């Protein structure tokens, strides 16, 4: 099928939007962004240091999982390979984790733009890649194309900015958490499934299944459906499921921890500020953590898309021959609504987990927030096309489309109220990163100034505040449980340690172990520490020699 004077327009000509090369290009762009981000203050946080320690231990054939964060196979696969590069491993992991976060952001924008376009040009029974919508688009000049594509661009910008500044997401991603990698794999998998490549989609799902156990509730039913539709995929599905189970269980067993131990660790590993400590964890988590992750106007748009989708399916099911035919006839709308619904269900699932005693960290719900942003942003873009069609039946009358896009941009920017309380500011992100980097620099300098890791280990027992245990273990090259966390008691803090790395758990907090605890050890145990001041606190040493 040809358009006069233009290149034949086929699905093969849309590789920039849905071809395999698009994923390669986006991945390379994300890696470039991850590399450039290392120019910022850079250090891993608590969980990533655990993964780095375990990766190094696996490389050396000695794994000790006790202590540290919860076991996660996905990041440890990377850190095991990166351990080959020695002291460069932490920064290399930051590059990969940040690249994954960038790729997830780019994929939300890509999906939102694609779904917006298909919602705007497709009709039941027609492929947007070959129907009149694409042909009309190809026949226009470049500036006309820009106007016609403006709603898709608006959707991409909304999704990109929204996810980039989702509360907690940029800071956690810069600190090396793995939710970005998981989100990127899932979003690519969603698009591969939409394009009919279900084996590829299921294979991509193993990344999320190795990062968050909750994803198994999606991954396993999808694998069963894939086998039902494609009997040849049975080996692939069974093989990946078995592999995932082994990667969760075997390393924990070899590392001295059971699956039950992992569950209890996850339930007890939360801060005092966690919603799990409130009178109503479910409601608190939902109200104070999950719902604020997404801009209110985007949540409303996602909800309206789901309601409109239900109305469209009800209205067209008889004409098209049933529910399944109605969904197939409105594929883009069905996927947009399904993504929005999946985001809501994911958030509710995290709230239920919090009610059951799990930490309920905001990063657990980030995948759901990404889904809602895709659906809500596509809803904004779809509204642009719908408003233009209220003026005329012609699909690409430029003036109404330009005005409707401008109107929806104003709605996004100004209605219903400012959003500053729901997004992370670049200044706050940079401040938190700089503080964490100073702690890392302080530890490295203190170890070097006192004779190196072996000298410090020869002193005896070592303690630091709870949040720096895994980092200290990495730089001393010891199992995580070799480093004690700060005792909770101020009046009777227990056995005095020989080495204290004192630092605040967070910017603005008092350095721990507290001075009262250190004075107790000195007054009651006859210890006299030698003090080495650092940028963020101090190093206390009591060595026999």
One Martini backbone bead per residue (centre of mass of N, CA, C, O) as a GRO file, in nm:
protein
  545
    1UNK     BB    1   0.095   0.036   0.024
    2UNK     BB    2   0.050   0.373  -0.099
    3UNK     BB    3   0.186   0.702  -0.104
    4UNK     BB    4   0.201   0.970  -0.272
    5UNK     BB    5   0.542   1.041  -0.278
    6UNK     BB    6   0.593   0.801  -0.082
    7UNK     BB    7   0.679   0.584   0.133
    8UNK     BB    8   0.603   0.294   0.217
    9UNK     BB    9   0.352   0.206   0.462
   10UNK     BB   10   0.469   0.009   0.722
   11UNK     BB   11   0.550  -0.163   0.996
   12UNK     BB   12   0.859  -0.162   0.914
   13UNK     BB   13   0.862   0.171   0.924
   14UNK     BB   14   0.826   0.162   1.271
   15UNK     BB   15   1.097   0.121   1.441
   16UNK     BB   16   1.097   0.383   1.619
   17UNK     BB   17   0.838   0.266   1.788
   18UNK     BB   18   0.842  -0.093   1.749
   19UNK     BB   19   1.133  -0.183   1.733
   20UNK     BB   20   1.425  -0.337   1.826
   21UNK     BB   21   1.608  -0.083   1.781
   22UNK     BB   22   1.475   0.094   1.997
   23UNK     BB   23   1.588  -0.056   2.245
   24UNK     BB   24   1.882  -0.012   2.185
   25UNK     BB   25   1.876   0.296   2.181
   26UNK     BB   26   1.760   0.335   2.468
   27UNK     BB   27   1.985   0.182   2.616
   28UNK     BB   28   2.220   0.360   2.527
   29UNK     BB   29   2.103   0.620   2.643
   30UNK     BB   30   2.088   0.517   2.937
   31UNK     BB   31   2.391   0.457   2.970
   32UNK     BB   32   2.478   0.744   2.925
   33UNK     BB   33   2.322   0.861   3.163
   34UNK     BB   34   2.460   0.686   3.380
   35UNK     BB   35   2.747   0.790   3.328
   36UNK     BB   36   2.692   1.096   3.373
   37UNK     BB   37   2.583   1.064   3.674
   38UNK     BB   38   2.871   1.016   3.809
   39UNK     BB   39   2.921   1.328   3.847
   40UNK     BB   40   2.771   1.288   4.075
   41UNK     BB   41   2.709   1.212   4.370
   42UNK     BB   42   2.832   0.872   4.456
   43UNK     BB   43   2.637   0.610   4.620
   44UNK     BB   44   2.542   0.356   4.775
   45UNK     BB   45   2.321   0.184   4.959
   46UNK     BB   46   2.235  -0.056   5.167
   47UNK     BB   47   2.140  -0.277   4.969
   48UNK     BB   48   2.362  -0.251   4.748
   49UNK     BB   49   2.593  -0.330   4.938
   50UNK     BB   50   2.496  -0.615   4.980
   51UNK     BB   51   2.513  -0.705   4.684
   52UNK     BB   52   2.817  -0.652   4.660
   53UNK     BB   53   2.913  -0.845   4.875
   54UNK     BB   54   2.781  -1.103   4.755
   55UNK     BB   55   2.916  -1.095   4.479
   56UNK     BB   56   3.206  -1.126   4.587
   57UNK     BB   57   3.159  -1.394   4.737
   58UNK     BB   58   3.076  -1.563   4.494
   59UNK     BB   59   3.340  -1.527   4.336
   60UNK     BB   60   3.501  -1.659   4.604
   61UNK     BB   61   3.310  -1.895   4.736
   62UNK     BB   62   3.172  -1.697   4.984
   63UNK     BB   63   2.855  -1.715   5.134
   64UNK     BB   64   2.690  -1.450   5.345
   65UNK     BB   65   2.358  -1.351   5.424
   66UNK     BB   66   2.380  -1.268   5.694
   67UNK     BB   67   2.264  -0.989   5.695
   68UNK     BB   68   2.133  -0.718   5.579
   69UNK     BB   69   1.942  -0.758   5.328
   70UNK     BB   70   1.743  -0.873   5.105
   71UNK     BB   71   1.717  -1.112   4.883
   72UNK     BB   72   1.832  -1.058   4.529
   73UNK     BB   73   1.901  -1.183   4.225
   74UNK     BB   74   1.925  -0.960   4.014
   75UNK     BB   75   2.159  -0.776   4.131
   76UNK     BB   76   2.361  -1.015   4.194
   77UNK     BB   77   2.427  -1.086   3.910
   78UNK     BB   78   2.575  -0.822   3.854
   79UNK     BB   79   2.775  -0.808   4.105
   80UNK     BB   80   2.930  -1.064   4.034
   81UNK     BB   81   3.052  -0.956   3.772
   82UNK     BB   82   3.166  -0.681   3.892
   83UNK     BB   83   3.378  -0.805   4.094
   84UNK     BB   84   3.611  -0.820   3.888
   85UNK     BB   85   3.662  -0.487   3.928
   86UNK     BB   86   3.649  -0.437   4.223
   87UNK     BB   87   3.646  -0.108   4.328
   88UNK     BB   88   3.446  -0.044   4.072
   89UNK     BB   89   3.170  -0.182   4.134
   90UNK     BB   90   2.990   0.040   4.261
   91UNK     BB   91   2.987   0.231   4.008
   92UNK     BB   92   2.886   0.020   3.806
   93UNK     BB   93   2.618  -0.030   3.944
   94UNK     BB   94   2.514   0.257   3.925
   95UNK     BB   95   2.505   0.266   3.622
   96UNK     BB   96   2.297   0.036   3.584
   97UNK     BB   97   2.069   0.136   3.770
   98UNK     BB   98   2.034   0.412   3.627
   99UNK     BB   99   1.981   0.305   3.347
  100UNK     BB  100   1.724   0.156   3.425
  101UNK     BB  101   1.573   0.410   3.513
  102UNK     BB  102   1.588   0.556   3.241
  103UNK     BB  103   1.451   0.335   3.073
  104UNK     BB  104   1.181   0.344   3.219
  105UNK     BB  105   1.114   0.633   3.146
  106UNK     BB  106   1.127   0.598   2.836
  107UNK     BB  107   0.903   0.377   2.826
  108UNK     BB  108   0.670   0.544   2.929
  109UNK     BB  109   0.683   0.747   2.699
  110UNK     BB  110   0.653   0.549   2.463
  111UNK     BB  111   0.383   0.420   2.545
  112UNK     BB  112   0.216   0.679   2.567
  113UNK     BB  113   0.258   0.770   2.272
  114UNK     BB  114   0.154   0.520   2.126
  115UNK     BB  115  -0.130   0.503   2.253
  116UNK     BB  116  -0.221   0.782   2.168
  117UNK     BB  117  -0.201   0.742   1.867
  118UNK     BB  118  -0.390   0.493   1.848
  119UNK     BB  119  -0.635   0.635   1.975
  120UNK     BB  120  -0.644   0.866   1.748
  121UNK     BB  121  -0.640   0.662   1.464
  122UNK     BB  122  -0.801   0.425   1.541
  123UNK     BB  123  -1.005   0.144   1.436
  124UNK     BB  124  -1.197  -0.103   1.423
  125UNK     BB  125  -0.998  -0.348   1.250
  126UNK     BB  126  -0.742  -0.162   1.246
  127UNK     BB  127  -0.416  -0.084   1.160
  128UNK     BB  128  -0.216   0.183   1.246
  129UNK     BB  129   0.019   0.106   1.037
  130UNK     BB  130  -0.206   0.094   0.763
  131UNK     BB  131  -0.403   0.300   0.786
  132UNK     BB  132  -0.532   0.615   0.726
  133UNK     BB  133  -0.382   0.755   0.953
  134UNK     BB  134  -0.090   0.711   0.854
  135UNK     BB  135  -0.126   0.813   0.566
  136UNK     BB  136  -0.210   1.101   0.637
  137UNK     BB  137   0.048   1.163   0.789
  138UNK     BB  138   0.259   1.110   0.552
  139UNK     BB  139   0.129   1.341   0.351
  140UNK     BB  140   0.263   1.551   0.520
  141UNK     BB  141   0.421   1.789   0.658
  142UNK     BB  142   0.632   1.849   0.915
  143UNK     BB  143   0.451   2.057   1.072
  144UNK     BB  144   0.195   1.885   1.055
  145UNK     BB  145   0.304   1.639   1.199
  146UNK     BB  146   0.359   1.782   1.466
  147UNK     BB  147   0.064   1.845   1.529
  148UNK     BB  148  -0.053   1.556   1.509
  149UNK     BB  149   0.170   1.455   1.736
  150UNK     BB  150   0.128   1.632   1.995
  151UNK     BB  151  -0.030   1.444   2.191
  152UNK     BB  152   0.199   1.233   2.211
  153UNK     BB  153   0.408   1.429   2.326
  154UNK     BB  154   0.253   1.506   2.578
  155UNK     BB  155   0.240   1.222   2.698
  156UNK     BB  156   0.546   1.177   2.715
  157UNK     BB  157   0.608   1.416   2.904
  158UNK     BB  158   0.431   1.336   3.140
  159UNK     BB  159   0.562   1.060   3.192
  160UNK     BB  160   0.855   1.149   3.219
  161UNK     BB  161   0.826   1.359   3.449
  162UNK     BB  162   0.666   1.193   3.651
  163UNK     BB  163   0.868   0.957   3.695
  164UNK     BB  164   1.128   1.113   3.749
  165UNK     BB  165   0.962   1.271   4.010
  166UNK     BB  166   0.897   1.051   4.182
  167UNK     BB  167   0.869   0.986   4.494
  168UNK     BB  168   1.196   0.840   4.547
  169UNK     BB  169   1.302   0.745   4.267
  170UNK     BB  170   1.559   0.913   4.203
  171UNK     BB  171   1.712   0.863   4.467
  172UNK     BB  172   1.712   0.549   4.466
  173UNK     BB  173   1.843   0.519   4.187
  174UNK     BB  174   2.109   0.676   4.257
  175UNK     BB  175   2.160   0.454   4.504
  176UNK     BB  176   2.104   0.152   4.353
  177UNK     BB  177   1.834   0.060   4.298
  178UNK     BB  178   1.624  -0.194   4.112
  179UNK     BB  179   1.343  -0.079   4.003
  180UNK     BB  180   1.428   0.021   3.722
  181UNK     BB  181   1.499  -0.248   3.593
  182UNK     BB  182   1.227  -0.375   3.634
  183UNK     BB  183   1.053  -0.163   3.482
  184UNK     BB  184   1.188  -0.191   3.206
  185UNK     BB  185   1.123  -0.490   3.157
  186UNK     BB  186   0.815  -0.469   3.181
  187UNK     BB  187   0.757  -0.254   2.960
  188UNK     BB  188   0.877  -0.414   2.731
  189UNK     BB  189   0.698  -0.662   2.773
  190UNK     BB  190   0.429  -0.523   2.716
  191UNK     BB  191   0.497  -0.447   2.420
  192UNK     BB  192   0.558  -0.732   2.318
  193UNK     BB  193   0.276  -0.842   2.378
  194UNK     BB  194   0.121  -0.636   2.199
  195UNK     BB  195   0.295  -0.753   1.938
  196UNK     BB  196   0.291  -1.088   1.996
  197UNK     BB  197   0.561  -1.147   2.189
  198UNK     BB  198   0.529  -1.366   2.441
  199UNK     BB  199   0.799  -1.496   2.494
  200UNK     BB  200   0.957  -1.238   2.538
  201UNK     BB  201   0.783  -1.128   2.768
  202UNK     BB  202   0.831  -1.359   2.966
  203UNK     BB  203   1.140  -1.340   2.973
  204UNK     BB  204   1.143  -1.048   3.089
  205UNK     BB  205   0.988  -1.120   3.358
  206UNK     BB  206   1.227  -1.242   3.524
  207UNK     BB  207   1.342  -0.981   3.632
  208UNK     BB  208   1.101  -0.920   3.822
  209UNK     BB  209   1.095  -1.205   3.965
  210UNK     BB  210   1.401  -1.137   4.084
  211UNK     BB  211   1.301  -0.872   4.259
  212UNK     BB  212   0.976  -0.929   4.297
  213UNK     BB  213   0.757  -1.153   4.429
  214UNK     BB  214   0.482  -1.019   4.339
  215UNK     BB  215   0.516  -1.080   4.025
  216UNK     BB  216   0.418  -1.377   4.025
  217UNK     BB  217   0.107  -1.307   4.006
  218UNK     BB  218   0.163  -1.243   3.692
  219UNK     BB  219   0.369  -1.441   3.559
  220UNK     BB  220   0.233  -1.719   3.588
  221UNK     BB  221  -0.040  -1.670   3.444
  222UNK     BB  222   0.094  -1.581   3.182
  223UNK     BB  223   0.244  -1.848   3.126
  224UNK     BB  224  -0.011  -2.020   3.101
  225UNK     BB  225  -0.130  -1.863   2.863
  226UNK     BB  226   0.103  -1.904   2.667
  227UNK     BB  227   0.077  -2.217   2.659
  228UNK     BB  228  -0.216  -2.220   2.556
  229UNK     BB  229  -0.141  -2.060   2.284
  230UNK     BB  230   0.173  -2.197   2.304
  231UNK     BB  231   0.308  -2.503   2.318
  232UNK     BB  232   0.613  -2.428   2.246
  233UNK     BB  233   0.653  -2.259   2.535
  234UNK     BB  234   0.682  -2.466   2.770
  235UNK     BB  235   0.988  -2.484   2.814
  236UNK     BB  236   1.041  -2.191   2.871
  237UNK     BB  237   0.857  -2.153   3.113
  238UNK     BB  238   0.965  -2.379   3.295
  239UNK     BB  239   1.263  -2.300   3.290
  240UNK     BB  240   1.230  -2.010   3.416
  241UNK     BB  241   1.088  -2.090   3.675
  242UNK     BB  242   1.307  -2.278   3.784
  243UNK     BB  243   1.534  -2.072   3.780
  244UNK     BB  244   1.404  -1.870   3.974
  245UNK     BB  245   1.380  -2.057   4.216
  246UNK     BB  246   1.682  -2.121   4.244
  247UNK     BB  247   1.778  -1.817   4.278
  248UNK     BB  248   1.625  -1.789   4.551
  249UNK     BB  249   1.716  -2.055   4.721
  250UNK     BB  250   2.011  -2.157   4.694
  251UNK     BB  251   2.179  -1.912   4.798
  252UNK     BB  252   2.045  -1.908   5.078
  253UNK     BB  253   2.137  -2.185   5.163
  254UNK     BB  254   2.447  -2.136   5.119
  255UNK     BB  255   2.426  -1.856   5.306
  256UNK     BB  256   2.242  -1.935   5.576
  257UNK     BB  257   1.938  -1.908   5.450
  258UNK     BB  258   1.604  -1.908   5.450
  259UNK     BB  259   1.297  -1.838   5.328
  260UNK     BB  260   1.185  -1.772   5.609
  261UNK     BB  261   1.406  -1.567   5.677
  262UNK     BB  262   1.333  -1.367   5.456
  263UNK     BB  263   1.049  -1.302   5.559
  264UNK     BB  264   1.127  -1.198   5.842
  265UNK     BB  265   1.318  -0.978   5.746
  266UNK     BB  266   1.110  -0.812   5.585
  267UNK     BB  267   0.924  -0.757   5.839
  268UNK     BB  268   1.176  -0.620   6.021
  269UNK     BB  269   1.272  -0.418   5.774
  270UNK     BB  270   1.201  -0.120   5.930
  271UNK     BB  271   1.107   0.184   6.002
  272UNK     BB  272   0.951   0.403   6.220
  273UNK     BB  273   0.796   0.548   5.963
  274UNK     BB  274   0.637   0.321   5.896
  275UNK     BB  275   0.312   0.216   5.831
  276UNK     BB  276   0.329  -0.049   6.010
  277UNK     BB  277   0.320   0.141   6.288
  278UNK     BB  278   0.036   0.193   6.258
  279UNK     BB  279  -0.299   0.149   6.321
  280UNK     BB  280  -0.342   0.162   5.981
  281UNK     BB  281  -0.153   0.043   5.741
  282UNK     BB  282  -0.322   0.038   5.484
  283UNK     BB  283  -0.426   0.332   5.487
  284UNK     BB  284  -0.155   0.475   5.523
  285UNK     BB  285  -0.013   0.368   5.273
  286UNK     BB  286  -0.221   0.468   5.067
  287UNK     BB  287  -0.238   0.776   5.154
  288UNK     BB  288   0.090   0.848   5.216
  289UNK     BB  289   0.236   0.675   4.967
  290UNK     BB  290   0.088   0.579   4.700
  291UNK     BB  291  -0.093   0.810   4.594
  292UNK     BB  292   0.144   1.041   4.597
  293UNK     BB  293   0.318   0.929   4.352
  294UNK     BB  294   0.086   1.059   4.182
  295UNK     BB  295  -0.059   1.276   4.007
  296UNK     BB  296  -0.378   1.363   4.035
  297UNK     BB  297  -0.446   1.420   3.731
  298UNK     BB  298  -0.345   1.139   3.636
  299UNK     BB  299  -0.530   0.963   3.801
  300UNK     BB  300  -0.790   1.071   3.677
  301UNK     BB  301  -0.726   0.996   3.384
  302UNK     BB  302  -0.700   0.692   3.432
  303UNK     BB  303  -0.987   0.651   3.540
  304UNK     BB  304  -1.135   0.753   3.283
  305UNK     BB  305  -1.024   0.546   3.089
  306UNK     BB  306  -1.148   0.298   3.227
  307UNK     BB  307  -1.445   0.391   3.203
  308UNK     BB  308  -1.450   0.434   2.893
  309UNK     BB  309  -1.372   0.149   2.816
  310UNK     BB  310  -1.617   0.009   2.935
  311UNK     BB  311  -1.822   0.165   2.761
  312UNK     BB  312  -1.716   0.078   2.483
  313UNK     BB  313  -1.748  -0.228   2.518
  314UNK     BB  314  -2.052  -0.227   2.570
  315UNK     BB  315  -2.137  -0.074   2.301
  316UNK     BB  316  -1.962  -0.288   2.092
  317UNK     BB  317  -2.009  -0.597   2.141
  318UNK     BB  318  -2.244  -0.658   1.943
  319UNK     BB  319  -2.128  -0.545   1.677
  320UNK     BB  320  -1.845  -0.728   1.713
  321UNK     BB  321  -1.915  -1.016   1.878
  322UNK     BB  322  -1.823  -0.937   2.167
  323UNK     BB  323  -1.590  -0.895   2.405
  324UNK     BB  324  -1.335  -0.986   2.257
  325UNK     BB  325  -1.387  -0.820   2.001
  326UNK     BB  326  -1.394  -0.546   2.142
  327UNK     BB  327  -1.104  -0.554   2.245
  328UNK     BB  328  -0.966  -0.604   1.970
  329UNK     BB  329  -1.090  -0.341   1.836
  330UNK     BB  330  -0.950  -0.191   2.114
  331UNK     BB  331  -0.643  -0.233   2.191
  332UNK     BB  332  -0.533   0.035   2.304
  333UNK     BB  333  -0.754   0.077   2.514
  334UNK     BB  334  -0.717  -0.189   2.664
  335UNK     BB  335  -0.423  -0.146   2.750
  336UNK     BB  336  -0.457   0.119   2.900
  337UNK     BB  337  -0.660   0.010   3.109
  338UNK     BB  338  -0.488  -0.228   3.210
  339UNK     BB  339  -0.250  -0.063   3.315
  340UNK     BB  340  -0.411   0.103   3.518
  341UNK     BB  341  -0.520  -0.139   3.679
  342UNK     BB  342  -0.245  -0.261   3.755
  343UNK     BB  343  -0.151  -0.017   3.921
  344UNK     BB  344  -0.373  -0.035   4.136
  345UNK     BB  345  -0.324  -0.328   4.228
  346UNK     BB  346  -0.032  -0.293   4.316
  347UNK     BB  347  -0.086  -0.086   4.539
  348UNK     BB  348  -0.279  -0.264   4.704
  349UNK     BB  349  -0.074  -0.491   4.755
  350UNK     BB  350   0.124  -0.321   4.924
  351UNK     BB  351  -0.082  -0.250   5.144
  352UNK     BB  352  -0.133  -0.540   5.235
  353UNK     BB  353   0.158  -0.601   5.317
  354UNK     BB  354   0.168  -0.386   5.537
  355UNK     BB  355  -0.055  -0.514   5.711
  356UNK     BB  356   0.141  -0.785   5.737
  357UNK     BB  357   0.448  -0.632   5.806
  358UNK     BB  358   0.568  -0.474   5.589
  359UNK     BB  359   0.735  -0.187   5.505
  360UNK     BB  360   0.628   0.005   5.258
  361UNK     BB  361   0.799   0.118   5.050
  362UNK     BB  362   0.779   0.327   4.782
  363UNK     BB  363   0.948   0.146   4.579
  364UNK     BB  364   0.742  -0.089   4.563
  365UNK     BB  365   0.521   0.111   4.396
  366UNK     BB  366   0.650   0.215   4.126
  367UNK     BB  367   0.530   0.033   3.909
  368UNK     BB  368   0.241   0.135   3.945
  369UNK     BB  369   0.306   0.430   3.876
  370UNK     BB  370   0.392   0.378   3.586
  371UNK     BB  371   0.123   0.272   3.487
  372UNK     BB  372  -0.046   0.525   3.553
  373UNK     BB  373   0.117   0.717   3.372
  374UNK     BB  374   0.055   0.586   3.106
  375UNK     BB  375  -0.256   0.606   3.119
  376UNK     BB  376  -0.284   0.912   3.189
  377UNK     BB  377  -0.121   1.029   2.952
  378UNK     BB  378  -0.295   0.898   2.732
  379UNK     BB  379  -0.551   1.047   2.821
  380UNK     BB  380  -0.457   1.329   2.746
  381UNK     BB  381  -0.403   1.269   2.445
  382UNK     BB  382  -0.686   1.166   2.372
  383UNK     BB  383  -0.834   1.433   2.441
  384UNK     BB  384  -0.722   1.594   2.207
  385UNK     BB  385  -0.861   1.434   1.981
  386UNK     BB  386  -1.153   1.454   2.089
  387UNK     BB  387  -1.181   1.764   2.083
  388UNK     BB  388  -1.127   1.797   1.778
  389UNK     BB  389  -1.382   1.615   1.692
  390UNK     BB  390  -1.604   1.812   1.795
  391UNK     BB  391  -1.561   2.009   1.548
  392UNK     BB  392  -1.468   1.760   1.359
  393UNK     BB  393  -1.446   1.470   1.146
  394UNK     BB  394  -1.175   1.537   1.085
  395UNK     BB  395  -0.879   1.410   1.185
  396UNK     BB  396  -0.657   1.657   1.066
  397UNK     BB  397  -0.741   1.926   1.189
  398UNK     BB  398  -0.516   2.148   1.299
  399UNK     BB  399  -0.635   2.372   1.475
  400UNK     BB  400  -0.801   2.202   1.680
  401UNK     BB  401  -0.557   2.027   1.770
  402UNK     BB  402  -0.381   2.256   1.875
  403UNK     BB  403  -0.586   2.368   2.081
  404UNK     BB  404  -0.634   2.107   2.244
  405UNK     BB  405  -0.340   2.070   2.333
  406UNK     BB  406  -0.315   2.338   2.480
  407UNK     BB  407  -0.546   2.288   2.679
  408UNK     BB  408  -0.427   2.025   2.812
  409UNK     BB  409  -0.171   2.160   2.910
  410UNK     BB  410  -0.311   2.356   3.103
  411UNK     BB  411  -0.450   2.143   3.273
  412UNK     BB  412  -0.193   2.005   3.371
  413UNK     BB  413  -0.058   2.266   3.501
  414UNK     BB  414  -0.338   2.387   3.675
  415UNK     BB  415  -0.498   2.113   3.721
  416UNK     BB  416  -0.623   2.154   4.035
  417UNK     BB  417  -0.319   2.174   4.154
  418UNK     BB  418  -0.043   2.185   4.280
  419UNK     BB  419   0.259   1.938   4.287
  420UNK     BB  420   0.509   1.973   4.484
  421UNK     BB  421   0.417   1.744   4.705
  422UNK     BB  422   0.462   1.496   4.466
  423UNK     BB  423   0.764   1.581   4.419
  424UNK     BB  424   1.093   1.583   4.340
  425UNK     BB  425   1.361   1.777   4.395
  426UNK     BB  426   1.670   1.834   4.276
  427UNK     BB  427   1.790   1.952   4.541
  428UNK     BB  428   1.715   1.714   4.731
  429UNK     BB  429   1.866   1.496   4.578
  430UNK     BB  430   2.150   1.618   4.589
  431UNK     BB  431   2.172   1.639   4.896
  432UNK     BB  432   2.148   1.335   4.958
  433UNK     BB  433   2.390   1.243   4.783
  434UNK     BB  434   2.611   1.411   4.916
  435UNK     BB  435   2.590   1.288   5.197
  436UNK     BB  436   2.647   0.992   5.120
  437UNK     BB  437   2.927   1.053   4.993
  438UNK     BB  438   3.060   1.160   5.253
  439UNK     BB  439   3.048   0.897   5.409
  440UNK     BB  440   3.224   0.736   5.220
  441UNK     BB  441   3.476   0.919   5.235
  442UNK     BB  442   3.514   0.896   5.541
  443UNK     BB  443   3.567   0.595   5.556
  444UNK     BB  444   3.807   0.571   5.364
  445UNK     BB  445   3.990   0.772   5.515
  446UNK     BB  446   3.987   0.630   5.793
  447UNK     BB  447   4.114   0.365   5.703
  448UNK     BB  448   4.375   0.484   5.583
  449UNK     BB  449   4.469   0.654   5.846
  450UNK     BB  450   4.470   0.359   6.031
  451UNK     BB  451   4.606   0.120   5.821
  452UNK     BB  452   4.360  -0.026   5.729
  453UNK     BB  453   4.167  -0.304   5.740
  454UNK     BB  454   4.355  -0.493   5.909
  455UNK     BB  455   4.396  -0.301   6.146
  456UNK     BB  456   4.094  -0.279   6.224
  457UNK     BB  457   4.037  -0.586   6.261
  458UNK     BB  458   4.257  -0.630   6.489
  459UNK     BB  459   4.100  -0.483   6.718
  460UNK     BB  460   3.799  -0.610   6.650
  461UNK     BB  461   3.519  -0.489   6.711
  462UNK     BB  462   3.237  -0.356   6.508
  463UNK     BB  463   3.066  -0.034   6.468
  464UNK     BB  464   2.752   0.112   6.348
  465UNK     BB  465   2.514   0.231   6.191
  466UNK     BB  466   2.262   0.067   6.042
  467UNK     BB  467   2.307   0.210   5.741
  468UNK     BB  468   2.646   0.127   5.734
  469UNK     BB  469   2.715  -0.176   5.751
  470UNK     BB  470   2.754  -0.263   5.448
  471UNK     BB  471   2.979  -0.062   5.377
  472UNK     BB  472   3.186  -0.154   5.584
  473UNK     BB  473   3.200  -0.446   5.483
  474UNK     BB  474   3.313  -0.382   5.205
  475UNK     BB  475   3.582  -0.221   5.298
  476UNK     BB  476   3.671  -0.480   5.489
  477UNK     BB  477   3.605  -0.758   5.368
  478UNK     BB  478   3.330  -0.871   5.511
  479UNK     BB  479   3.090  -0.993   5.659
  480UNK     BB  480   2.812  -0.838   5.767
  481UNK     BB  481   2.804  -0.978   6.064
  482UNK     BB  482   3.085  -0.839   6.156
  483UNK     BB  483   2.897  -0.590   6.177
  484UNK     BB  484   2.764  -0.379   6.399
  485UNK     BB  485   2.493  -0.246   6.520
  486UNK     BB  486   2.346  -0.013   6.685
  487UNK     BB  487   2.249   0.008   6.983
  488UNK     BB  488   1.940   0.085   7.140
  489UNK     BB  489   2.066   0.140   7.410
  490UNK     BB  490   2.167   0.406   7.635
  491UNK     BB  491   2.220   0.277   7.931
  492UNK     BB  492   2.277  -0.039   7.797
  493UNK     BB  493   2.481  -0.101   7.517
  494UNK     BB  494   2.677  -0.318   7.595
  495UNK     BB  495   2.928  -0.432   7.431
  496UNK     BB  496   3.225  -0.306   7.364
  497UNK     BB  497   3.374  -0.173   7.104
  498UNK     BB  498   3.673  -0.118   6.919
  499UNK     BB  499   3.504  -0.003   6.671
  500UNK     BB  500   3.387   0.329   6.561
  501UNK     BB  501   3.150   0.438   6.320
  502UNK     BB  502   3.048   0.768   6.323
  503UNK     BB  503   2.714   0.849   6.197
  504UNK     BB  504   2.461   0.963   6.034
  505UNK     BB  505   2.172   0.821   5.898
  506UNK     BB  506   2.096   1.127   5.829
  507UNK     BB  507   2.030   1.424   5.736
  508UNK     BB  508   2.019   1.598   6.054
  509UNK     BB  509   2.118   1.382   6.231
  510UNK     BB  510   2.238   1.206   6.481
  511UNK     BB  511   2.508   1.060   6.565
  512UNK     BB  512   2.602   0.711   6.536
  513UNK     BB  513   2.675   0.647   6.808
  514UNK     BB  514   2.614   0.788   7.088
  515UNK     BB  515   2.771   0.961   7.333
  516UNK     BB  516   2.642   0.806   7.570
  517UNK     BB  517   2.746   0.529   7.479
  518UNK     BB  518   3.048   0.590   7.477
  519UNK     BB  519   3.067   0.680   7.776
  520UNK     BB  520   2.975   0.415   7.895
  521UNK     BB  521   3.211   0.245   7.795
  522UNK     BB  522   3.433   0.414   7.935
  523UNK     BB  523   3.317   0.410   8.238
  524UNK     BB  524   3.246   0.077   8.259
  525UNK     BB  525   3.518  -0.055   8.080
  526UNK     BB  526   3.798   0.105   8.058
  527UNK     BB  527   3.784   0.277   7.797
  528UNK     BB  528   4.006   0.434   7.541
  529UNK     BB  529   3.949   0.633   7.287
  530UNK     BB  530   4.053   0.703   6.966
  531UNK     BB  531   4.017   1.003   6.781
  532UNK     BB  532   3.877   1.048   6.435
  533UNK     BB  533   3.787   1.286   6.249
  534UNK     BB  534   3.513   1.362   6.030
  535UNK     BB  535   3.281   1.495   5.820
  536UNK     BB  536   3.028   1.314   5.973
  537UNK     BB  537   3.223   1.244   6.236
  538UNK     BB  538   3.375   0.944   6.373
  539UNK     BB  539   3.666   0.759   6.483
  540UNK     BB  540   3.688   0.477   6.705
  541UNK     BB  541   3.973   0.351   6.898
  542UNK     BB  542   4.051   0.014   7.054
  543UNK     BB  543   4.371  -0.106   7.089
  544UNK     BB  544   4.613  -0.328   7.202
  545UNK     BB  545   4.843  -0.213   6.963
   0.00000   0.00000   0.00000
